[in-house]
Amino acid sequence: LLSVLLMVLVDFFYLEVVIQLW
C-alpha cells in the first residue's frame, strides 16, 4: 500500500515537473 502511494506521489511530481518545463 505504501509503495503504491509513493509511486503515485512520484508520478504526480514528475507530471508537475513536465508541466513546469513546458
CNS distance restraints for C-alpha pairs under 8 A (distance, minus, plus):
assign (resid   1 and name CA) (resid   5 and name CA) 6.31 0.50 0.50
assign (resid   2 and name CA) (resid   6 and name CA) 6.12 0.50 0.50
assign (resid   3 and name CA) (resid   7 and name CA) 6.10 0.50 0.50
assign (resid   4 and name CA) (resid   8 and name CA) 6.23 0.50 0.50
assign (resid   5 and name CA) (resid   9 and name CA) 6.18 0.50 0.50
assign (resid   6 and name CA) (resid  10 and name CA) 6.15 0.50 0.50
assign (resid   7 and name CA) (resid  11 and name CA) 6.13 0.50 0.50
assign (resid   8 and name CA) (resid  12 and name CA) 6.13 0.50 0.50
assign (resid   9 and name CA) (resid  13 and name CA) 6.14 0.50 0.50
assign (resid  10 and name CA) (resid  14 and name CA) 6.07 0.50 0.50
assign (resid  11 and name CA) (resid  15 and name CA) 6.19 0.50 0.50
assign (resid  12 and name CA) (resid  16 and name CA) 6.27 0.50 0.50
assign (resid  13 and name CA) (resid  17 and name CA) 6.30 0.50 0.50
assign (resid  14 and name CA) (resid  18 and name CA) 6.25 0.50 0.50
assign (resid  15 and name CA) (resid  19 and name CA) 6.23 0.50 0.50
assign (resid  16 and name CA) (resid  20 and name CA) 6.19 0.50 0.50
assign (resid  17 and name CA) (resid  21 and name CA) 6.20 0.50 0.50
assign (resid  18 and name CA) (resid  22 and name CA) 6.34 0.50 0.50
